[in-house]
Amino acid sequence: MNPIKKTIELPDGRTITLETGKLAKQADGAVELRMGNTMLLATVVTAKEAGEGVDFMPLQVEYKEKFSSNGRFPGGFLKREGRASDYEILTSRLVDRVLRPLFPDNYHADTFVQVTMYSSDGVDMPDALAGLAASAALAVSDIPFNGPISEVRVARVNGEFVIDPTFEQLEKADMELMVGATYDNIMMVEGEMNEVSETDLLNALRAAHDAIKIQCKAQMELAEEVGSTVKREYCHEVNDEELRKDVHEKCYDKAYAVAKAGCADKHWRQDSFDKICEEYIESLPEEERDEKTALVKRYYHDVEKEAVRRCILDEGIRLDGRKTTEIRPIWCEVDYLPGPHGSAVFTRGETQSLATVTLGTKLDEKILDDVLNQGRERFLLHYNFPPFSTGEAKPVRGVGRREVGHGNLAHRALKRMFPDDFPYVCRIVSDILESNGSSSMATVCAGTLSLLDAGVKMKKPVSGIAMGLITDNDGSGKYAVLSDILGDEDHLGDMDFKVTGTRDGITATQMDIKCDGLSYEILEKALLQARDGRLHILDKIEETIPAPREDYKPHVPRIVTMLIPKELIGAVIGPGGKIIQGIQEASGATVSIDEIPEGGYIEVAAANKASIDKALEMINAIVELPEEGKVYQGTVRSILEFGAFVEFMPNRDGLLHISEISWDRLENMEASGLKEGDRVEVKLIEIDKKTGKYRLSMRALQPKPEGYVERERAPRAPRGDRGDRAPRGDRGDRAPRGDRGPRNDRGPRNDRGPRN
């Protein structure tokens, strides 16, 4: 065993250690990463050969967190890790998006990257370290890879940029970005912020890239020490250069003509492009078709890509005929569905989102139980992408990683504009009904519209736009930034840069780069062009619904909140939840209670005011403090010789002495006529300041008989004047307590005679 270590120092003095040669040595590459008490193990394994007919990079990245890493048991009956959480999926996607473009174009072997968190104390954020660990594992392997890369999270805390902040620091940040890059180029960006400017975003990217360069340099040095700078040889493609040239000569002009036609119909364009390829295949000798079809399709894809890109760069003509800065036609409609609490349709070109809003109570909160993240989520957004949205004939197989990722981006875009202290739990669902680019941005716009339709008082409306990029591969430096890209422009272009925000700043962003090198000049141009597009879309949103509804729709449950002292929480809940369940059953309202630092936070929700009022009346009766002189309706709970105990408030009993039942003298309680369970009206006449006991009276509520004279009681003698009673210390020859003999010799208690 010959482990090799490399240490990286962060700007604030914290260190990251990379070590290889100790764990998982049978993997093609394995690196252990440590930062404080956080430890990740990244492994990478790739097949020796590609599968037959595979012409893409079959990469799978998995990020997994062990519950034992933080001394916790997994939930559920099995008590073991199961399916990946949304957090693990999102982290896997962050790593995948940086690694995938950097494998050689002709490398098609199955490749698996596994990053596992084995230790954490919940201080440092492990997702920001996963990309570095995965890249380091590739760096020490012989797998062909045009890296290394690294990822860092950059957050702005108190006006200063912090690299890889702790959980505690991140809570204070007004912007946070995850940035992935090589030593030379930024490859991926994703994050959220509180209405920051384009300049602030660019400064954050620069700070992140400076830190990434140091981490990439450390990986290069690690690879050199390990001796893995020479990568394996491979041959995953069979090519026919004469066929490639022939396809280009016979198909390029036809493809260019389709690209230049400027037709907005996605299916017409696709059919026209496909027809060119089909006609070429049909022109081949019949005996060669089966053998050459796969190669022809691959070469034709390159021809189509070149034609589209040259048409944009040379003539400024996009596939649907728009200018580079032009936004597709938009139409919106709110209150589209009668059932949901809010709904909207947002259509931009051939991309359409139908969004709904549901408002619920505390019982509808999402419970988070990840390894390092436990809590509750009150604002939810779910994104669905059914196959029919692109005209595909295939079944729906549940929620995929793409749906999780796109939904998370839209959620980040909207959540900072969600109102503070909103009484409802809110869930937005975006169903994509048509898709031709920027469906996640359509979700942001439709989500804003549906929130406004539901009467949610957003801080500001939010819109989103996807920007594209076409660069000249001949080194001329020519490029075109495209606003509101189509699906084909995303697929055939060099950048997908999504930007969301209000009129005053950016709230979220996501960027993927597919080309080598992207200057800050291009980034700045893309951001400024995105701002113009964003504002144009906001105009359309505000034309449709200028402000939130004044009130919620009639079928939205109403919620009333109240705060009670902590010591009364148990009284409202009752033993085993008996009291709170009884309140819900009697009133028809939903009641939830939660302990917060200020006290007990109660939410009462119901579809009608009468149910809420009834529940509040019952709760107030429990939490109300008794007042001397106040009249109460009570229930007789027990009868004694000297009176009765009456429950005059929930869980509060007072003594109704026999002398306080009537102005007439009662010889015994039978004469009072009271029975257990009787409802009686009583007045609270005294609260004992020392014991807290309550004295009740019925006669105080009855007219006092004429000539009634209160019967005088003999005054009680002061303790010191009670006859010739000897002082406590002079009571005869009573033996001191210690001389009375053992207790066991005094005889059984039952044999001592009656007690006086």
N, C-alpha and C positions, 0 to 999 in steps of 0.2 A: 504494500500500500504506500503510495507516494502522493499524498494530497498536495495540491497547489492552491495557494490563496492569493486573492487580490482585494485590496481595500480601497473604497471610494469614500471621499469625504464630501458631505453636503455643505452648502454655504453657512449653515448655522452650527457646524461642528459635529453633527451626528455622522455616524459612519455606516456604510453598507459593505459587508464582506461577501465575496464570491469564493466558493471553494469547490474543487472538483477532484475526483480520484479517490473518494472515500465511500460514497453511497451510490447505489444503482449502477454498478460498473458494467453491467451487461447491456445497458441501453447504448444507443449510438452516441448519445451525449447526455450528461447529467451534471447539474450544478446545484449546490446548496447555497441559498442566499440567506444572510442574517442581517437584521437591523434591530438593535435593541433585543427585545424578547420575541420578536417575530422571526419565524423561520419558514422559508418556502423551499420545496424541492421541485426543480423543473427537469423533466426528462424528454428526450425526443428520439423517436425510432422511425425509420423509413424503410420501405421495401426495397429490395435490390433491383427489381424490375417493375416497370409499369404494367398495368393490366392491358389486355388486348383491346385496341380501339379507343383507349382513353386519350383525349386530347386537351385535358385541363389539369389543373393542379388539385389533386384530391387531398386537401389539408384538413385536419380536424384538430381544433384546439379545445382542451378541456381544463377549466379551472375549478378546483374543488377545495372546500374548507372542512377540516375535521372538527367535530364538536369537542373532541378531547383536547384540541389545541388551546382551548380556553377553559378547560376543566368543567365541561358541561355534558349532559346526556342529551342525545337527540330526542325529540318529542315522538308521540305516537306509540303504538303497541310494540312495534318491532325494536325500537330503541337502537336503530342503526341508520346511517346516512342513506337517503333514498335519491329521488330524482333531484336534478339540479334546481336550485332556487333561482328566482329572477336575478338576484345579485350575482350569482355565479355565472349565469348565462351572459349577463351584460359584461362582466369582466372577461369572459372567454372571447366575446366579440371584439372587445377593445384590443386584445392581443392579436387575434386573427387578422383584423383589418390592417395592421401594420406589417405583419409577417408575409401575408399572401402575395402582395405585389413584388416582393423582393426575391422570390424563387425564380430561377431561370425560366424563360417562356417555354422551353422544350423539356422541362423536368416534370414528369407526370407520375412519379411513384407515390403510392399511398404513404402519407406522412402524418404521424400522430405526435402532438405536443401535449404533455400533461404537466400542469402546475398544481401542486398540492400544498396547502398551508397546514403545517404540523404543529406550529406553536404561535401563540399570540397572547399579549396581555391587554389587548384592546386599546393600546396607546397609538401605535403607528398603523397607518392604513395599508393593508396588504395588497389591495388591487392596484395601487400605483407601482408596486414592485414586480408584478407578475410579468410584464413585458420584458423587463430587464433580465429576469431569471430565465425566461424562455429563450431570449436571444443569446444569452451566455451559454445555454445548453447547445444551441446550434453552433456557436462559435468554437466550442471544444470538440465538436463532432467533425466527421468528414463529409457531411451532407452539403451539397452545393447551395449556397445562400449568399445573396448580394448585400449582406449586412456588414457589421452588426447594427442593431437598432437599440433604442431604449425608450421607455415611457416614463414620464413624471407627471405628477399633479402639481399645478401651480395655482396658488390661491392668493388673493389680495386681502391681507389682514391689517387693519389700521393704516391703510395706504401703502403698505409694503408688500412686495411679492415674496411668498414663502414657497420653497420647493418641498414637495412631499410633506404637507402639513399633517399634524396629528388630528385625531378625531376632535379634540377640544378646540384646536385652532380653526378647524374648518367651520365650526359652528359660528365663528365670529367673522367669516369671510363674506364679502359682498360680490365676489366672483371666484369661480373655480373652474379650471380647465384640465382635462387630461390630454397631454400632447405626446405623440409618438413620432420619432424622427430617426434618420440615420445621422452620421456625423455631418453630412452636407445638406440634407433636405428634410423639411417637415413632411410627414406622410399622413398623419391623422390628428384630428382635433375633435374633442367633444367636451361640452361643459355647459354650465348655466351661470347667469349673472344677474345683477340687479340694475338693469337699464344702464349699461356702461356704454361708452362711446367706442367708435371704431379704433381710435388711437389707443385707448386703454387695452383693447383686445390685442392689437399688434404688439404692444409693449409686453404683455403677458406671454405672447408666443416667443418673443426674443429671450425673455428671462428663462423660459422653459428650455429652449434650444441650447442656450449656453450651458445649462446643467447636463443636458443629454450628451453633448460633445465630450464631456469629461467621462461619462459612463461608457460611451462607445470606445473611447481610447483605452480604458481599463480592460474592456473585453478583447480588444486587439492584442494587448500585451499578454492577457491570459492565454489566448489561442496560440500565441507565439511560444510561450513557455511550455504549453502542452504539446506543441508540435503538430497542430491540426490546421496549419495554414494551407496545406495542399488538400484539395477536396477530391472525392471519388470521381472517376470517369463514368459516364453513362451515355446511353444512346436510346432514347425513348421515342424517336420519330423516324419514320422512313419518308424521305422526300424525293420528289421528281421535279427537278428545276426546270426542265423543258415544259412540263405540264403547268407549273406555276406561271411561267412566262406566257404560255398560250392562253391561260385563263385571264390573265391581266390584259393581254392585247385584245381579246375578243369580248370581254365583259365590262371593261372600265368605262368606256364611253356611254354604254347603255345605263350603267349604274349611276354615272354622273348626271345623266338626263333625268332619271327618277329623283335624285337628290335635289336637282335644280327646279323640279316641277312645282315645288311649294304647295303641295296638297296637304291639308290639315287632317285628312282621314288616315289614321294610323294603319288600319287594315288594308286600305288601297296601297299604301306605300310598301307594306310588308309583302303583299301579294305580288306587286310589281318587281320588287327585288328578288323574291323567290323564283318568279317566272324566268328571269335572266339566267339564274343558275340551272334551273330545270332544262331550259332550252340548250344550254351548253352540254349538259350531261347527255341529252338525247342526240346531240351531234356526234358523240363519240361512237366508235364502232361497237356494236352490240356485245361482242366478246370481251371488251375492255371496261364496260360500264360498271359492273359489280366491283371490279378491282379498284377502279379509280374514283368512284363516287365520293368516298370519305375524304380523299385528298382534294378533290375539286371543291367540296363544300368548305374545307378549311382555307384553301387559297382564295375562294370567292369571298369569304368573310373579310379577308385582308383587303380585297379590292373594294368591297362596299365601304369599309371603314375609311380607306384612303379617299374615295370619291366624296363621301359626306364631308370629311375634314377639309379637303381642297376647295370644295364649293363654298364653305363658310369662310375660309381664310382668303381665298382669291377673289370671291365675288360678294361676300357678305350675305349670302343667301342661306337661310336655314331650311331644314327639311319641310317645315310647314309654311315657309314663305315669310316668316317674321324677321324683323330687324333684330340685331343682337340684344338690344335693350328692351324689346317689346314684350309685354305680358299677354298671355292668351286671354280671350274673352272670358269674363266672369259673370255668373249669375248666382244669386243667393236667395234663399227663402227661409223664414223662421216660422215657428209654430206649425211645422209641416205635419206632425203626428198629434192626434188628440190625447193619446194615452200617457206618454211620458210627461214629466214635469217641465221639460224644455226640449226643443228639437230644432234642427236646422239642416238644410242642404246647402253645401258649398260646391260649386262646379267651376273648374278652371280648365278650359279646353276640354280634353278628354279624360280629365281626372275629376272624380266626384266622391265626396264623403257625405254620408248621412250620419249625423251625430245626435245623440240623445243624452239628456241629463236626468239623473234620478237623485232626489234629495231624501236622506234618511236620518235616523237617529244614531245615538252613540252605539247602539247594539249592532249597527251595520259597519262599524269600523273594521278595517283590515288589520288583523293581528300579525305583526312581524316577529318571527322567531328564528332568525338566522344565527349563525355562530357568534358574530360580533354585534349584531344589530337586533335589538329587541324593542318593541314599542307598538304603537298603533298609528295607522295612516287614515286621515280623514278626507283626503282628496285623492281620488283614484281616476286613472284614465286607461282604458283598454282599447286596443287597435286590432281590427280584424281585416284580413285580406283574403276573401274567398276567391277561388279560381275563376269564377264567372266574370270577375272584374277585368280580366285580360282576355276573356273568350276561351279560356282553357277548359277542356273537358276532363276533369279529374276530381276525385273525391276530396272532401275536407278531412284532414287527419289531425285535427287538434291545433293547438297554438304552437307555432314554430319560433325559432330564435329571431327571425326577422320581425315577426309581430311584436315580440317582447322589446326588441331594440327600437323600433319605430314608435311604439307606444311610450317608451321611456323618454324619447326625445320630445314628443309633444307634451308629456307631463311636465318635463323640466321647463318647457317654454311658457307654460301657463301658471305654474304653481306660485311663482313669486308675485303674480298679479291677482291671486285669489285673495279675497278679503280676510283680514285678520279677525279672529274671534267669531268666525261664521258659525252659527248654531247647528247647522246641518252637516252630516257626512254627505259628500258629493261624489257621484260616480259619472264620468263621461264615457260613453262607448261610441267609437268611430267605426262604422262599417264602410269600407271602400267598395263602392258600387261600380266604378270605372277607374281604370288606372292607365295613365300614360305619363309617368313622371311626377315626382313631388307629392306622393300620396300622404306622406307624413306632414308636409306643410299644409296640405288641404285639411288634414286632421286638426291642426292648430287653428286654422281659420274657422272651420265648422264648429270646433269646440268653443271658441269665443262667442260665436253667434248663438249657440245653444245655451250657454251660460247666461247671456243677456236675456234670451227668451224665457229662461227659468226665473228671472228676477234676481239673479245673483249680482250683487253690487261689486263688480270687478273694480280694482283700482284703476286699470286702463285696459282697453282692448288690445289684443295681440294678433299680429299676422305673421306669416312665414313665407319664405321664398327659397327656391333651390337655384344655385348658380352653377354654371358649367364653364369649362375651359377647353379651348382647342389650341394646341401649340404646334409650331412648325418643327418637324423632326430633322430638318436639314441644317439646323444650327443658325438660321437667319435671325432668330429672336422674334419672329412674327407670332402673334397670338391674338385670340379673340375671347373675351369674357361674355358668356351667354346668360341672359336673365330667364328664369322660369323654364328650366330645361325639360325636354321631352325624355321619355324613357330611352330612346335610341341615342340621344345626345349624351345621356349618362353612360350608356354602355360603350359607345364609340369614342367618348371624349376622355379628357385627362383629369377631370376634377368633378367632384360632387360636393358642393359647399352650401350647406343649409344654414340659413340665418333667420332667427325669429326675434321679434321685438315690438315695442310700442313706438309712439312718435318720438319718445325721448331717449330711447336707447335699446341695446340688445339684451334679450333675456336668455337666449340659448343659441348654441351653434353646434354644428357637426360637419366635419370636412374629411374627405378621403381623397388622396392624391395618387394618381396612377403614372405620373411621368417623373423623370429624373430632374429634380430642380424646380423650385418655384420661388421666385424672388418676392421680397416684401412689397415691391412695386406692384406686382400682379395681385397680391393679396389685398393691398389697399384699394386698388381699382375695383376688385370684386366686391369688397365690403361697401364701398360708396355706391356702386351700382345696385347692390342688394338693398341699400337703404331707400333708394328711389323707388324700387319695386315694392318694397314693404309698405311705404306710405301710400302708393297707388292702391294697393289691396285694402289698406285700412280705410281709404275713402269709400270703397265699394261696401265694406262691412258697415260703416256708419251711415251710408245711404239706406241700407236695408233695415237697420235698427240703431237709431242714434244713441240710445241710452238703455239701461236695464229696465225691465218692467217695473212699474211702481210697486206692485204687490205680486206675491206668488199666485200661481193659478189656483182655482178653487179646490182642486183635488190634492194639492200639496199638504202634507200633514203640518200642522202648526206646532211650533216648539216654544216652550217657555222655560227659562232657566232660573235657578235660584241658588243661593249660597247659604249653607247652614254651618253652625259650629261643629268642629270635628267630633266633640264628645257626643253629639246627637246622631251621628251616622248610624251607629248600631241600633238606636231606637227606631229609625226609619226603616232599616232593613228587617229588624226583628230576628228572633231565633230561627235559623235555617231559612231566612228569607220570607218568613211567614207574613210579616207586616206589609212589606213592599208588594208581595204577590197579592195580598188582599186588597191593597189600594188599586192595583191594576184591574183586578177582577171586578171590583165595585164601580170603578169609574170608566172602564173601557179604554183608558189611556195607557201609553207605554211609558214607564218610569225607569230611569237609570240613574245611578249615583256613583260618583267617583271621588276618591280622596285626593285632594290637591293641597299644596302648601297652605293655601288660604282657608281651607276648610273642606266641607262636603259640597261638591258641585252636582246639582240635581238637574236633569233634563226631563221635562214632561212633554210628551208628544201625542197628538190625537188629531183626527180629521175634523173634529168639531169642538167648539168653544165650551160646550156644556161638560164634556168629558174632562177637559183640561181644568176647568173651574172646580169640578168635583174632586179631582186628584189633588189640586193645590189646597183645597179646604182640608182634606184629610192629612196632608203633609204638615200644613200649618198647625193643625191641632196637636200634632206630635212634637213639633219643634218650638211651639209657642211656650214662653215662660209663664208660669202661673202668676196671677196678680191678686193681691189682697183686695177684697171688696168686689171682685168680679163674680158674676153668676155663671154657673156651668150646668150643662145637662150631664148627669152621671149615671152609672150603673152600680147597683148594690152588689158587691162581690162576696161579702161574708157578714154573718150576724153573730155578735158576741153578747155577753150579758150586759155590758155597759154601753153598747152602741153598735154601730155598723161601719164597715170600711167601704167607701164608695170610690170607684174609679171615675174621677171627674175629668181627666184628660188621659189620652193613651199612655199606658204604663205609669200613671201617677195616681196613687190612692191617698185618700185623706180620711181622717176619723170624723165620723158623724156621731158625736156623743149623744147618749139617750136624752140628756137635758136640752139638746139643741134640735130635737125633732119637732117638738110642739111646745106651745106656751103652757099647755096643761102638763101637770106632773104625771109621768108614766112610771108605774111600779116595776114594769119589766118590758123587755123588747117585744113580747108577744102583743102587748097592748098597742104597740106602734103600728102594727099591720104590715110592716116591711118584710119582704122576702128576697132571697137572693135572686138576682136577675132583674129586679124592678128598676125602671128608669125614673130618676128623681131629679128635681131641680134643687141645686144647692148653691150656697154662697161661700166663697173662701174667706173666712173671717180672720185667719191668722196663719202666718208662716213662721215657724220657730227658727230664729236666726242661728241658733247653735246646732240643732239637729236637722233642720230642713224639713221637719214634719209639717203636715197641713191639717188645720182644723176647719171643719165644714159645719154649716148650719142650714137647716130647713126653716126653722122658726123665724130666722131673720128676714125671710121673704114673706112671712105671714103678718097680717095686721095685729098689732099688740092690743090685747084686750083692755078695755077701760078699767081703770083702777088697779091694774096689775102691779103688784109689788114684788120685785125680785127677792126671792128667798135669800136671806143673809147666811153666809157660811161662817162658821167659827174661824177666827183668824188662826193661822198656823203659827205656833211659837217659834221664835228664832232658834236655830240649832243650839246656840249656847245657853238658852234659858229653859230647857226641857226638864224641869224638875230637878231632882237630886241625882240625875244620871251621872255616874262617875265619868271623868274624862277617859278617853280611850286608853290612855296609858296606865290608869289606876283601877282597872276592873278586877279587883280582888287578886286572888293568888293564881290566876290563870297562868299556866306554864307557858314559857316562851315557845314559839312555833317549833323551834328546833328540838324541844324537850318533850314533845307530845307522843313520842314513840313512832315507830314506823307506821305508815298508812295501812299496811296490810294487817297490822295487829288491832286495828280499831273496829274490826267486824265489818261484815258486808253492809253496804248502804241500806239495803232493804230491811236489815235487822235493827236499825238505829232508832226506830220509832218515827212517827211523823215529823216532818219539818214544819216549824211555825211559820 
